[in-house]
């Protein structure tokens, strides 16, 4: 009986770990294909704040966003 309980717990833990890894990998792939923000959005946000961004600033912001993905 204890053996059966341990097998169920072991299976549950292994399933959770594998599920987490698969979900994380799929989410990373999705975020790489469909980034939540692009250059036009950054440009628009900076324009709304009253700044006229140049391409260097936009590239810098995109690089920072990619670093945290």
PEMO-V61870 format. One record per helix or strand of 2 or more residues. SS is the DSSP state (a for helix, b for strand). FROM is the first residue (numbers start at 1). TO is the last residue. If there is no record, write none. Layout:
SS/FROM/TO + SS/FROM/TO
//
This chain:
a/2/33 + a/39/48 + a/55/67
//
